[in-house]
Amino acid sequence: MEKEYLLLPSAIALRLLVKSETPHPGATANQRASQAQRQNQAVRAQEEQEEARLAGDAAQEALADNEAEAEAEAEAAAEAAAQQAKARKRKRTAATAAATAKAKAMAKAKARRRGQDVSDDDDDEDYEEAFNQARVPAPGQLANCELCDKRFTVTAYSKTGPDGGLLCTPCGKQMAADEKKAKPKPKRQRARATRQMNSNLLDGIAQRGAFSLLEMCIRQVANNINDVEEFGDLPGELRLRLSQILSKRRMLTPRTLGLFLRSDVNTIDIFDAAKLEEEDFHRVFATMPFLERVNLCCAGQLKDGVLEYVMSRESHIKHLILDATNLVTEDCWRRFFQTCGSKLETVKLSYLDCAFNDETVEVMVSNCPNLRRLKLTDCWKLTYDCLKSIAKLDKLEYLSLDMRHRHEEGHPDYRVVNERDLESINALLKARCGGLRTLSLKHFKPMDNSSLAIIHETARHLSKLRLSHNETFTDAALASLFTDWPNPPLTFIDFASNRSLEPLFLMPGAGNGDNSDSNSNSNNNDNPGLGSDGFRAMMSHSGEKLEHLTISSCRQVGFKALEEVFGEGQTYPHLREIDLSFHTRIDDVVMRRLFKACPALRKVMAFACFNIVAVQPPAGVALIGGLNAHTM
C-alpha cells in the first residue's frame, strides 16, 4: 500500500499516507509509536526528494544561463571577427585598387614618355569606370552600404567603397581611419638629392642652389619631350644641349629624332643613336640635304646602304664623326672616301672592330687632301704601319690616335715592342709635328725618349699634348722636353699612367718627407714615368696658361714637388680641371694649397687619394674622390 502511494504526486501521497497510518483508537502505545516513526520517516524522505528536485532544477537553470552567456560571447566574438575580416578585406581591396590605378597611371605616363600610343583597351576601361561612376546614387537617395549592406541616405560626404559603391557613415569613418593608418610616411628626399648632387659632381657641376633660367627651361623641355611637336627656330647651342640631355637619359628614339631634323640646318649631333634603325639614318640624310657636320655616336645600325645613299647624292659633309659603326664594310668605307673624301676636313672614327684596316687608311689619305682633324681610337684592325700613310697628310693640325688594342692581353704579340713600330712613330712626328696644334697618342708603347726629343725639336704650335700609358719615358727625358722648349705654354696636358708597371720600392722615409725627392733625384730619373723633376719643369713651362692637367697614376711625383708647385706665391690663373687620382702622397695640406693656387678651379679628380680626409673644397669646386669616394 505504501509503495502504491509513493507513485502518486508527493502532496497527495503524503496525505494518503498520513491518513492510512493514523493509529486506531484501540492500538497499543508501541503501535502508536511505530506509526509515528514511520510517518516521520516518510515526511523526511519526501522533503529530501523535494530538495533534490529543487537542486536539480536550479542546476539546470544555471547550466542554461551559462550556455546562453557562452552563446552570446561566441556571437559577439564572431561578429568582431567578421568586422575585422571586413576591415582587412576593405584594406586589401582599397590597396589593390590604389595599386592598380597607380600602376595604370605609371604605365600610361611611361608609354607617353617613350612616345608610344596608349592602347584602346585602356580607353575602354576608363570609359567603363566613368559609366559606373555615373550610376552612383545622388545625394538624398537611398543606397545600400557596400560593406555592411545597411540601408542609408546618400549625402554629399558619403565615401566611395573599394568596388565603387557607397559607404554608410560608420563604414566611411572606419575606412578613412584605416587608410590614414596604412598611409606610408613621406619618403625623405635626401637620398635622391645626394644622388643627383653626386651625378652633377661627376659632370663637373658643383653649383649649389637653382640653375640658370636658361638651363631650367632646357631641362623642362627635356622632361616633357614627348609633348613637344617641334623645336622651331631654336639656336644650335640649345639643340646641342637638348641632344646631350636626351642622350644621357637614353630618350633619343625615332620620334624624338624628328625634332632635330630640319632642312635649313647643316649640323646634326646625336650622342646616343642606339635606339635608331637603318631607316632613321636614311631619314637624317634625306631630310637634311645640306649637312656639313655629322656626329652620330653608338650608331650600331648604320650600314652600307646609308653611306651609299649619301654617295648617290651631292654630299656637303666636311666633318664626319661616327662611333661603333661596325656594320659598314671595308669596301664601302673605301668607296665613300673615294666619292666624298675631297670635301672632308674632319674624320673621327671610334670602336670599329670588324673593318677599317691599314689599307683603308691609305685610301682615306689619298682621297682626303684637305683633312685637318683625324681621330682613330679603338679601331682593332689598325697597326703602326698606318702611321706611314698618316704622315702624308700635309694639312693635318689635330691628330688623336689610340693603340690600346695592340697591347691588350688578347692580342697575339701584346708584349712585343717592335723597333720598326718606333721608327714609324718617329717618322710621323718628324713629318707632321711641326704643324700640329693637338697631339694625342695613347697606349703608344714603343715610344721612348727619342720621341720626346723629336717633339722638343719640331713642335712649335702645340696647345694640347697627351702622351699617356707609356712605360718607357723617363723623368729626365720628360723634364728635358719642357726645359727651354720654344713651344708656347700648353693649355691641355695629359700624362696619365706614365710609370712602370713593376712595383716601386721607396727608401725609408720616402713616403711624405723631404727625402722623397732626394731619393727620386738619385734613382727615379732613370725609372720610367713622370717624376718630380718632370712635374716641376712641366708646370714651370705651361702653368700660366694651363687649363686641364691629368697626371693620374704618376706615382713617382714626390710630396715635396707637390708642395713646391702649389706652394706660397704660385698661381695658375687658368687651371680649371686637374686629375690627381692614385697619388697616395697627396693629403689635405696639398689640397688646400692647390685650391689657393688655382682660383679658377672647377673640378678635381682624386680617386684613391686616401690621405685626403677633411678638406673642404671652395664653393663651385667639384671634388671627386678622396676618403669618401665609395659613397658616390
VEXNU-573222 format. One record per residue (C-alpha): x, y, z; chain. Coordinates in Angstrom, 3 decimals. Example, Ala and Ser with C-alpha at 12.3 -4.5 7.8 and 13.67 -1.06 7.14 Angstrom:
BEGIN
[node [12.300 -4.500 7.800] A]
[node [13.670 -1.060 7.140] A]
! end
This chain:
BEGIN
[node [0.000 0.000 0.000] A]
[node [2.849 2.387 0.853] A]
[node [4.573 1.654 -2.408] A]
[node [1.442 2.474 -4.357] A]
[node [1.121 5.814 -2.551] A]
[node [4.673 6.754 -3.379] A]
[node [3.869 6.532 -7.069] A]
[node [1.321 9.409 -6.712] A]
[node [2.226 13.067 -6.630] A]
[node [4.099 13.991 -3.494] A]
[node [1.436 16.107 -1.686] A]
[node [-1.445 13.663 -2.347] A]
[node [0.728 10.703 -1.466] A]
[node [1.691 12.323 1.808] A]
[node [-1.921 12.991 2.841] A]
[node [-2.978 9.494 1.919] A]
[node [-0.016 8.043 3.756] A]
[node [-0.728 10.055 6.845] A]
[node [-4.408 9.133 6.677] A]
[node [-3.598 5.484 6.199] A]
[node [-1.159 5.464 9.044] A]
[node [-3.491 7.201 11.510] A]
[node [-3.459 4.956 14.616] A]
[node [-6.516 3.015 15.513] A]
[node [-8.182 4.088 18.718] A]
[node [-7.691 0.704 20.156] A]
[node [-3.996 0.353 19.265] A]
[node [-1.348 -0.042 21.904] A]
[node [1.307 2.543 22.726] A]
[node [4.004 0.631 20.835] A]
[node [1.894 0.547 17.752] A]
[node [1.225 4.273 18.011] A]
[node [4.962 4.961 18.426] A]
[node [5.915 2.846 15.437] A]
[node [3.282 4.536 13.330] A]
[node [4.589 7.991 14.318] A]
[node [8.104 6.907 13.499] A]
[node [7.067 5.699 10.104] A]
[node [5.226 8.958 9.462] A]
[node [8.309 10.996 10.360] A]
[node [10.487 8.894 8.081] A]
[node [8.095 9.344 5.213] A]
[node [7.982 13.107 5.706] A]
[node [11.761 13.306 5.821] A]
[node [12.100 11.223 2.664] A]
[node [9.566 13.393 0.906] A]
[node [11.410 16.558 1.957] A]
[node [14.708 15.146 0.728] A]
[node [13.145 14.325 -2.612] A]
[node [11.716 17.828 -2.860] A]
[node [15.094 19.370 -2.053] A]
[node [16.808 17.168 -4.620] A]
[node [14.245 18.143 -7.216] A]
[node [14.709 21.845 -6.469] A]
[node [18.510 21.494 -6.608] A]
[node [18.263 19.758 -9.977] A]
[node [16.026 22.495 -11.306] A]
[node [18.463 25.151 -10.088] A]
[node [21.388 23.329 -11.699] A]
[node [19.515 23.075 -14.979] A]
[node [18.666 26.767 -14.850] A]
[node [22.312 27.665 -14.113] A]
[node [23.500 25.433 -16.953] A]
[node [21.028 27.076 -19.322] A]
[node [22.193 30.530 -18.212] A]
[node [25.843 29.559 -18.768] A]
[node [25.044 28.190 -22.194] A]
[node [23.191 31.408 -23.092] A]
[node [26.113 33.524 -21.924] A]
[node [28.572 31.356 -23.883] A]
[node [26.403 31.643 -26.978] A]
[node [26.231 35.423 -26.547] A]
[node [30.010 35.631 -26.141] A]
[node [30.541 33.418 -29.185] A]
[node [28.164 35.556 -31.217] A]
[node [29.996 38.719 -30.100] A]
[node [33.386 37.178 -30.951] A]
[node [32.106 36.027 -34.330] A]
[node [30.713 39.479 -35.038] A]
[node [34.023 41.094 -34.035] A]
[node [35.929 38.636 -36.225] A]
[node [33.576 39.385 -39.092] A]
[node [34.130 43.117 -38.605] A]
[node [37.894 42.582 -38.569] A]
[node [37.677 40.425 -41.673] A]
[node [35.622 43.121 -43.394] A]
[node [38.160 45.744 -42.351] A]
[node [41.029 43.622 -43.647] A]
[node [39.158 42.961 -46.864] A]
[node [38.430 46.663 -47.204] A]
[node [42.098 47.487 -46.683] A]
[node [43.230 44.853 -49.173] A]
[node [40.654 45.902 -51.725] A]
[node [41.475 49.577 -51.306] A]
[node [45.210 48.898 -51.509] A]
[node [44.734 46.707 -54.577] A]
[node [42.553 49.298 -56.269] A]
[node [45.015 52.075 -55.445] A]
[node [47.970 49.994 -56.640] A]
[node [46.142 49.085 -59.840] A]
[node [45.226 52.695 -60.526] A]
[node [48.767 53.811 -59.768] A]
[node [50.248 51.103 -62.000] A]
[node [47.929 52.073 -64.849] A]
[node [48.814 55.738 -64.457] A]
[node [52.539 54.965 -64.356] A]
[node [52.278 52.683 -67.388] A]
[node [50.433 55.350 -69.361] A]
[node [52.913 58.034 -68.329] A]
[node [55.834 55.773 -69.223] A]
[node [54.274 54.970 -72.591] A]
[node [53.761 58.645 -73.282] A]
[node [57.366 59.417 -72.303] A]
[node [58.553 56.755 -74.721] A]
[node [56.343 58.156 -77.431] A]
[node [54.139 55.063 -77.604] A]
[node [50.417 55.207 -78.266] A]
[node [48.148 54.375 -75.343] A]
[node [46.070 51.288 -76.198] A]
[node [42.333 51.471 -76.870] A]
[node [41.709 48.908 -74.125] A]
[node [42.807 51.433 -71.545] A]
[node [40.399 53.976 -73.032] A]
[node [37.585 51.400 -72.850] A]
[node [38.388 50.704 -69.222] A]
[node [38.385 54.410 -68.460] A]
[node [35.010 54.750 -70.214] A]
[node [33.605 51.831 -68.239] A]
[node [34.830 53.328 -64.979] A]
[node [33.279 56.675 -65.881] A]
[node [29.993 54.912 -66.777] A]
[node [29.939 53.078 -63.461] A]
[node [30.650 56.287 -61.606] A]
[node [27.719 57.919 -63.374] A]
[node [25.388 55.247 -61.866] A]
[node [26.231 56.192 -58.274] A]
[node [23.100 57.448 -56.415] A]
[node [22.790 61.187 -55.977] A]
[node [22.650 62.871 -52.546] A]
[node [19.241 62.402 -50.913] A]
[node [18.617 58.984 -52.437] A]
[node [18.733 55.686 -50.570] A]
[node [21.504 53.158 -51.130] A]
[node [22.912 50.015 -49.573] A]
[node [26.329 50.180 -47.941] A]
[node [28.893 48.244 -49.943] A]
[node [30.436 46.680 -46.830] A]
[node [27.648 46.141 -44.271] A]
[node [24.580 46.169 -46.585] A]
[node [22.738 48.635 -44.374] A]
[node [20.243 50.998 -45.949] A]
[node [21.240 54.660 -45.579] A]
[node [20.602 58.074 -47.095] A]
[node [23.302 59.258 -49.513] A]
[node [24.873 62.629 -48.735] A]
[node [27.479 64.735 -50.472] A]
[node [30.038 63.430 -47.955] A]
[node [29.386 59.718 -48.475] A]
[node [32.614 57.908 -49.207] A]
[node [33.193 55.527 -52.081] A]
[node [33.996 51.920 -51.294] A]
[node [36.736 49.736 -52.786] A]
[node [34.450 48.379 -55.531] A]
[node [32.938 51.726 -56.460] A]
[node [29.856 51.593 -54.238] A]
[node [28.930 53.989 -51.457] A]
[node [29.550 53.506 -47.747] A]
[node [27.418 54.388 -44.766] A]
[node [28.734 56.850 -42.206] A]
[node [30.265 54.293 -39.746] A]
[node [31.947 52.303 -42.516] A]
[node [33.169 55.501 -44.156] A]
[node [34.745 56.680 -40.908] A]
[node [36.325 53.288 -40.338] A]
[node [37.694 53.203 -43.887] A]
[node [39.135 56.712 -43.504] A]
[node [40.816 55.675 -40.254] A]
[node [42.249 52.535 -41.862] A]
[node [43.565 54.491 -44.834] A]
[node [45.164 57.024 -42.533] A]
[node [46.921 54.257 -40.604] A]
[node [48.008 52.447 -43.769] A]
[node [49.244 55.595 -45.473] A]
[node [53.064 55.408 -45.625] A]
[node [55.136 58.179 -44.248] A]
[node [56.547 60.519 -46.881] A]
[node [59.971 59.396 -48.003] A]
[node [62.879 61.632 -47.329] A]
[node [64.242 63.302 -50.405] A]
[node [67.771 63.424 -49.070] A]
[node [68.914 60.198 -50.756] A]
[node [67.652 61.346 -54.136] A]
[node [69.161 64.803 -53.652] A]
[node [72.512 63.268 -52.675] A]
[node [72.481 61.030 -55.731] A]
[node [71.700 63.975 -58.006] A]
[node [74.441 66.027 -56.361] A]
[node [76.999 63.253 -56.909] A]
[node [75.836 62.893 -60.517] A]
[node [76.385 66.605 -61.021] A]
[node [79.826 66.322 -59.431] A]
[node [80.835 63.632 -61.924] A]
[node [79.758 66.034 -64.656] A]
[node [81.914 68.743 -63.085] A]
[node [78.919 70.715 -61.776] A]
[node [79.337 71.887 -58.189] A]
[node [76.760 74.655 -58.313] A]
[node [74.541 74.938 -55.260] A]
[node [71.023 76.223 -55.498] A]
[node [68.970 76.746 -58.601] A]
[node [70.377 76.559 -62.106] A]
[node [70.167 79.428 -64.511] A]
[node [66.807 80.207 -66.075] A]
[node [68.071 79.007 -69.459] A]
[node [69.228 75.657 -68.061] A]
[node [65.967 75.158 -66.184] A]
[node [63.967 75.838 -69.341] A]
[node [66.055 73.345 -71.307] A]
[node [65.563 70.677 -68.632] A]
[node [61.837 71.354 -68.562] A]
[node [61.649 70.833 -72.318] A]
[node [63.609 67.577 -71.940] A]
[node [61.239 66.408 -69.180] A]
[node [58.243 66.872 -71.481] A]
[node [59.921 65.943 -74.747] A]
[node [57.066 63.622 -75.801] A]
[node [54.637 66.541 -75.724] A]
[node [56.846 68.714 -77.947] A]
[node [55.840 68.852 -81.600] A]
[node [58.800 70.843 -82.945] A]
[node [61.731 72.945 -81.765] A]
[node [61.090 75.784 -84.168] A]
[node [63.889 78.328 -84.590] A]
[node [65.840 77.042 -81.604] A]
[node [69.527 78.097 -81.678] A]
[node [72.137 75.460 -82.380] A]
[node [73.628 75.661 -78.868] A]
[node [70.294 74.824 -77.283] A]
[node [69.657 71.952 -79.712] A]
[node [73.075 70.592 -78.812] A]
[node [72.308 70.821 -75.088] A]
[node [68.951 69.091 -75.567] A]
[node [70.650 66.324 -77.516] A]
[node [73.125 65.832 -74.671] A]
[node [70.391 65.623 -72.034] A]
[node [68.202 63.264 -74.056] A]
[node [71.180 61.063 -74.921] A]
[node [72.162 60.824 -71.274] A]
[node [68.626 59.765 -70.413] A]
[node [68.526 57.343 -73.378] A]
[node [65.420 59.037 -74.749] A]
[node [66.567 59.557 -78.340] A]
[node [64.055 57.469 -80.257] A]
[node [62.810 57.646 -83.859] A]
[node [60.114 60.053 -82.677] A]
[node [62.393 62.433 -80.754] A]
[node [64.924 62.262 -83.586] A]
[node [62.404 64.030 -85.828] A]
[node [62.583 67.114 -83.603] A]
[node [66.224 67.637 -84.595] A]
[node [65.688 67.214 -88.340] A]
[node [65.358 70.475 -90.256] A]
[node [66.221 71.072 -93.877] A]
[node [67.759 74.506 -93.182] A]
[node [70.210 73.189 -90.548] A]
[node [73.639 71.889 -91.543] A]
[node [74.656 70.082 -88.313] A]
[node [73.353 67.018 -86.502] A]
[node [74.679 65.824 -83.116] A]
[node [73.240 62.587 -81.723] A]
[node [75.234 61.238 -78.778] A]
[node [73.224 58.031 -78.333] A]
[node [71.799 56.548 -81.520] A]
[node [71.464 53.031 -80.102] A]
[node [67.663 53.064 -80.475] A]
[node [67.714 54.196 -84.095] A]
[node [67.317 51.820 -87.032] A]
[node [68.755 51.972 -90.544] A]
[node [65.635 53.773 -91.823] A]
[node [66.166 56.526 -89.258] A]
[node [69.675 57.213 -90.552] A]
[node [68.271 57.351 -94.089] A]
[node [65.752 59.891 -92.828] A]
[node [68.521 62.046 -91.360] A]
[node [70.345 62.441 -94.666] A]
[node [67.131 62.703 -96.688] A]
[node [65.647 65.452 -94.516] A]
[node [68.883 67.414 -94.137] A]
[node [70.492 67.528 -97.605] A]
[node [72.955 70.304 -96.717] A]
[node [74.615 68.604 -93.777] A]
[node [78.198 69.676 -93.159] A]
[node [78.747 68.219 -89.685] A]
[node [77.562 64.689 -88.849] A]
[node [78.077 63.415 -85.305] A]
[node [76.445 60.025 -84.657] A]
[node [77.564 58.067 -81.600] A]
[node [76.559 54.472 -80.834] A]
[node [75.296 54.187 -84.415] A]
[node [75.288 50.405 -84.479] A]
[node [72.588 50.147 -87.178] A]
[node [74.285 52.439 -89.679] A]
[node [75.069 50.125 -92.612] A]
[node [76.449 50.269 -96.124] A]
[node [73.097 51.345 -97.530] A]
[node [73.199 54.623 -95.598] A]
[node [76.645 55.597 -96.885] A]
[node [75.672 54.515 -100.392] A]
[node [72.659 56.818 -100.180] A]
[node [74.979 59.669 -99.165] A]
[node [77.283 58.847 -102.072] A]
[node [74.372 58.846 -104.517] A]
[node [73.614 62.489 -103.781] A]
[node [75.714 65.617 -103.723] A]
[node [77.471 65.485 -100.376] A]
[node [78.362 68.610 -98.391] A]
[node [79.809 66.757 -95.413] A]
[node [83.006 68.315 -94.068] A]
[node [83.095 66.924 -90.540] A]
[node [82.324 63.224 -90.069] A]
[node [82.182 61.778 -86.536] A]
[node [80.970 58.176 -86.266] A]
[node [81.078 55.769 -83.354] A]
[node [80.522 51.988 -83.275] A]
[node [79.523 51.708 -86.954] A]
[node [80.695 48.115 -87.138] A]
[node [78.272 47.061 -89.882] A]
[node [79.980 49.186 -92.538] A]
[node [82.316 47.059 -94.651] A]
[node [85.844 47.812 -95.814] A]
[node [84.758 48.185 -99.430] A]
[node [82.059 50.693 -98.507] A]
[node [84.497 52.778 -96.460] A]
[node [86.905 52.965 -99.372] A]
[node [84.218 53.872 -101.893] A]
[node [82.915 56.540 -99.535] A]
[node [86.332 58.193 -99.218] A]
[node [86.855 57.979 -102.967] A]
[node [83.482 59.651 -103.604] A]
[node [83.160 62.185 -100.767] A]
[node [86.718 62.486 -99.452] A]
[node [87.644 65.683 -101.301] A]
[node [85.411 67.811 -99.031] A]
[node [86.237 66.123 -95.749] A]
[node [88.148 68.210 -93.207] A]
[node [87.449 66.133 -90.093] A]
[node [87.292 62.358 -89.673] A]
[node [86.759 60.903 -86.206] A]
[node [86.087 57.168 -86.020] A]
[node [85.987 55.020 -82.906] A]
[node [85.128 51.485 -81.825] A]
[node [85.406 49.806 -85.204] A]
[node [86.009 46.117 -84.629] A]
[node [85.292 44.485 -87.970] A]
[node [86.538 46.946 -90.565] A]
[node [88.887 49.873 -91.244] A]
[node [92.386 48.478 -91.621] A]
[node [95.686 50.000 -92.767] A]
[node [94.742 49.790 -96.462] A]
[node [91.542 51.742 -95.801] A]
[node [93.595 54.427 -94.028] A]
[node [95.818 54.656 -97.092] A]
[node [92.747 55.116 -99.331] A]
[node [91.444 57.796 -96.964] A]
[node [94.735 59.702 -97.020] A]
[node [94.926 59.509 -100.816] A]
[node [91.391 60.886 -101.317] A]
[node [91.156 63.394 -98.449] A]
[node [93.777 66.055 -99.204] A]
[node [92.028 68.699 -97.062] A]
[node [91.942 66.640 -93.887] A]
[node [92.802 68.788 -90.851] A]
[node [91.479 66.676 -87.983] A]
[node [91.984 62.932 -87.654] A]
[node [90.978 60.794 -84.711] A]
[node [91.142 56.994 -84.762] A]
[node [90.547 55.225 -81.448] A]
[node [89.821 51.571 -80.737] A]
[node [89.966 50.568 -84.401] A]
[node [91.050 46.996 -83.875] A]
[node [92.448 46.314 -87.325] A]
[node [94.906 49.199 -87.327] A]
[node [98.623 48.669 -86.819] A]
[node [101.572 51.029 -86.545] A]
[node [102.062 50.698 -90.308] A]
[node [99.138 53.095 -90.855] A]
[node [101.318 55.901 -89.445] A]
[node [103.284 55.953 -92.697] A]
[node [100.125 56.906 -94.574] A]
[node [99.029 59.467 -91.961] A]
[node [102.403 61.172 -92.247] A]
[node [101.446 62.206 -95.811] A]
[node [98.587 64.490 -94.667] A]
[node [100.100 67.912 -95.330] A]
[node [97.256 69.953 -93.788] A]
[node [96.915 67.893 -90.631] A]
[node [96.630 70.023 -87.464] A]
[node [94.834 67.807 -84.936] A]
[node [95.885 64.176 -84.506] A]
[node [94.489 61.706 -81.949] A]
[node [95.390 58.027 -82.054] A]
[node [94.878 55.176 -79.606] A]
[node [96.651 51.824 -79.932] A]
[node [95.287 50.150 -76.824] A]
[node [94.053 47.169 -78.815] A]
[node [97.606 46.370 -79.919] A]
[node [98.815 45.879 -76.342] A]
[node [95.942 44.098 -74.638] A]
[node [96.336 40.536 -73.440] A]
[node [94.057 39.152 -76.125] A]
[node [96.427 40.296 -78.869] A]
[node [98.983 37.688 -80.000] A]
[node [102.048 39.942 -79.601] A]
[node [100.825 42.395 -76.994] A]
[node [104.107 42.203 -75.047] A]
[node [106.340 42.544 -78.113] A]
[node [107.742 46.004 -78.892] A]
[node [108.997 46.178 -82.469] A]
[node [111.732 48.624 -83.419] A]
[node [110.002 49.140 -86.760] A]
[node [106.980 50.489 -84.885] A]
[node [109.218 53.025 -83.142] A]
[node [110.627 54.095 -86.499] A]
[node [107.099 54.627 -87.850] A]
[node [106.188 56.753 -84.827] A]
[node [109.301 58.897 -85.042] A]
[node [108.852 59.339 -88.800] A]
[node [105.302 60.592 -88.225] A]
[node [106.486 63.040 -85.545] A]
[node [109.252 64.401 -87.752] A]
[node [106.916 64.856 -90.707] A]
[node [103.845 66.346 -89.025] A]
[node [104.716 67.558 -85.516] A]
[node [105.824 70.983 -86.769] A]
[node [102.294 71.928 -87.877] A]
[node [100.247 70.150 -85.222] A]
[node [98.136 72.014 -82.668] A]
[node [96.916 68.854 -80.953] A]
[node [98.930 65.678 -80.450] A]
[node [97.237 62.838 -78.595] A]
[node [98.949 59.439 -78.549] A]
[node [97.507 56.914 -76.106] A]
[node [98.971 53.470 -75.433] A]
[node [101.898 54.021 -77.785] A]
[node [104.136 51.532 -76.002] A]
[node [107.064 51.652 -78.483] A]
[node [107.640 55.389 -77.910] A]
[node [110.749 56.233 -75.922] A]
[node [112.905 59.222 -75.015] A]
[node [113.921 59.727 -78.644] A]
[node [110.294 60.506 -79.499] A]
[node [110.221 63.174 -76.773] A]
[node [113.375 64.702 -78.216] A]
[node [111.740 64.935 -81.663] A]
[node [108.704 66.678 -80.159] A]
[node [111.000 69.117 -78.359] A]
[node [112.864 69.901 -81.569] A]
[node [109.975 70.171 -84.043] A]
[node [106.766 71.162 -82.199] A]
[node [106.126 74.932 -82.236] A]
[node [102.311 75.292 -82.260] A]
[node [101.069 72.675 -79.816] A]
[node [98.338 73.668 -77.355] A]
[node [97.198 70.161 -76.378] A]
[node [99.586 67.300 -75.611] A]
[node [98.544 63.837 -74.496] A]
[node [101.194 61.135 -74.066] A]
[node [99.611 58.591 -71.748] A]
[node [100.004 54.939 -70.754] A]
[node [103.675 54.639 -71.533] A]
[node [106.276 52.598 -69.665] A]
[node [109.404 53.900 -71.396] A]
[node [109.600 57.664 -70.825] A]
[node [111.973 58.639 -68.034] A]
[node [111.629 61.576 -65.699] A]
[node [114.817 63.151 -67.059] A]
[node [113.557 62.974 -70.658] A]
[node [110.211 64.495 -69.692] A]
[node [111.989 67.296 -67.845] A]
[node [114.145 67.926 -70.934] A]
[node [111.007 68.129 -73.088] A]
[node [109.717 71.164 -71.170] A]
[node [113.068 72.783 -70.451] A]
[node [113.800 75.676 -72.873] A]
[node [111.041 74.488 -75.190] A]
[node [110.196 77.166 -77.798] A]
[node [106.603 75.945 -77.994] A]
[node [104.047 78.303 -76.348] A]
[node [102.600 77.216 -72.980] A]
[node [100.199 74.312 -73.309] A]
[node [96.549 74.578 -72.286] A]
[node [95.913 70.824 -72.067] A]
[node [98.344 68.209 -70.695] A]
[node [97.599 64.524 -70.127] A]
[node [100.463 62.332 -68.909] A]
[node [98.303 59.726 -67.178] A]
[node [99.817 56.342 -66.282] A]
[node [103.337 57.203 -67.385] A]
[node [105.012 54.817 -64.976] A]
[node [106.489 51.376 -64.756] A]
[node [104.127 48.532 -64.034] A]
[node [106.756 46.908 -61.804] A]
[node [106.478 47.538 -58.024] A]
[node [108.312 50.661 -56.859] A]
[node [110.240 50.219 -53.586] A]
[node [110.976 53.513 -51.807] A]
[node [113.730 54.090 -49.298] A]
[node [112.728 54.520 -45.641] A]
[node [111.322 57.996 -45.057] A]
[node [110.455 58.482 -48.714] A]
[node [106.698 58.448 -48.140] A]
[node [105.950 62.061 -47.288] A]
[node [109.138 63.655 -46.100] A]
[node [111.947 65.638 -47.678] A]
[node [113.933 62.525 -48.529] A]
[node [111.362 61.510 -51.113] A]
[node [112.669 63.943 -53.702] A]
[node [116.317 63.370 -52.840] A]
[node [115.854 59.688 -53.495] A]
[node [113.993 60.489 -56.710] A]
[node [116.909 62.587 -57.948] A]
[node [119.313 59.718 -57.494] A]
[node [117.117 56.836 -58.604] A]
[node [113.834 57.904 -60.210] A]
[node [115.366 59.969 -63.011] A]
[node [116.249 56.722 -64.750] A]
[node [112.996 54.969 -63.841] A]
[node [110.102 55.006 -66.303] A]
[node [107.429 57.557 -65.590] A]
[node [106.794 61.180 -64.750] A]
[node [108.670 62.182 -61.602] A]
[node [109.303 65.261 -59.518] A]
[node [111.707 66.984 -61.933] A]
[node [109.466 66.439 -64.929] A]
[node [106.454 67.755 -62.996] A]
[node [108.320 70.893 -61.929] A]
[node [109.514 71.548 -65.500] A]
[node [106.008 70.989 -66.884] A]
[node [104.363 73.479 -64.520] A]
[node [107.171 75.986 -64.969] A]
[node [106.711 75.938 -68.747] A]
[node [102.906 75.791 -69.104] A]
[node [101.489 76.707 -65.700] A]
[node [100.469 80.260 -66.616] A]
[node [98.171 79.113 -69.482] A]
[node [97.307 75.578 -68.388] A]
[node [93.563 74.802 -68.212] A]
[node [93.451 70.999 -67.948] A]
[node [96.031 68.775 -66.229] A]
[node [95.994 64.978 -65.861] A]
[node [98.815 63.223 -64.014] A]
[node [96.868 60.306 -62.545] A]
[node [98.881 57.207 -61.606] A]
[node [102.194 59.064 -61.956] A]
[node [103.292 57.734 -58.604] A]
[node [106.883 58.986 -58.742] A]
[node [105.930 62.633 -58.235] A]
[node [107.159 63.396 -54.714] A]
[node [105.390 65.169 -51.879] A]
[node [107.965 67.948 -51.801] A]
[node [107.484 68.657 -55.521] A]
[node [103.739 68.939 -54.994] A]
[node [104.310 71.360 -52.112] A]
[node [106.638 73.497 -54.210] A]
[node [104.426 73.600 -57.301] A]
[node [101.303 74.556 -55.337] A]
[node [103.128 76.436 -52.583] A]
[node [103.106 80.050 -51.474] A]
[node [103.462 82.579 -54.264] A]
[node [102.453 80.122 -57.014] A]
[node [99.354 80.964 -59.064] A]
[node [97.813 79.175 -62.023] A]
[node [95.003 81.513 -63.064] A]
[node [93.503 79.397 -65.881] A]
[node [93.660 75.880 -64.416] A]
[node [90.063 74.575 -64.318] A]
[node [90.354 70.774 -64.196] A]
[node [93.001 68.555 -62.632] A]
[node [93.203 64.781 -62.190] A]
[node [95.429 63.626 -59.318] A]
[node [93.995 60.141 -58.889] A]
[node [96.154 57.387 -57.372] A]
[node [98.625 59.836 -55.833] A]
[node [98.828 58.425 -52.336] A]
[node [101.153 61.198 -51.149] A]
[node [98.583 63.950 -51.631] A]
[node [96.921 64.993 -48.373] A]
[node [94.782 67.813 -47.010] A]
[node [97.733 70.214 -46.887] A]
[node [98.471 69.828 -50.599] A]
[node [94.786 70.144 -51.467] A]
[node [94.420 73.397 -49.524] A]
[node [97.438 74.808 -51.335] A]
[node [96.006 73.617 -54.648] A]
[node [92.711 75.421 -54.022] A]
[node [94.578 78.579 -53.076] A]
[node [96.923 78.495 -56.087] A]
[node [94.161 77.812 -58.648] A]
[node [91.404 80.440 -58.336] A]
[node [89.596 79.250 -61.497] A]
[node [89.473 75.590 -60.424] A]
[node [86.160 73.822 -61.058] A]
[node [86.841 70.063 -60.964] A]
[node [89.352 67.907 -59.059] A]
[node [89.602 64.144 -59.577] A]
[node [91.219 62.478 -56.563] A]
[node [90.313 58.800 -56.610] A]
[node [92.383 56.572 -54.303] A]
[node [93.911 59.607 -52.558] A]
[node [93.231 58.216 -49.105] A]
[node [95.148 60.917 -47.245] A]
[node [92.538 63.478 -48.313] A]
[node [90.294 63.255 -45.276] A]
[node [88.850 66.546 -44.030] A]
[node [89.476 69.110 -46.731] A]
[node [86.561 71.369 -47.669] A]
[node [86.586 72.459 -51.334] A]
[node [85.673 76.063 -52.109] A]
[node [82.229 76.923 -53.385] A]
[node [81.822 75.918 -57.007] A]
[node [84.619 73.299 -56.971] A]
[node [83.684 69.652 -57.559] A]
[node [85.964 67.345 -55.547] A]
[node [85.511 63.767 -56.767] A]
[node [87.205 61.078 -54.747] A]
[node [89.146 61.235 -51.513] A]
[node [88.471 59.075 -48.498] A]
[node [84.679 59.083 -49.037] A]
[node [84.740 58.214 -52.733] A]
[node [82.865 54.968 -52.036] A]
[node [79.764 56.961 -51.068] A]
[node [79.473 58.258 -54.638] A]
! end
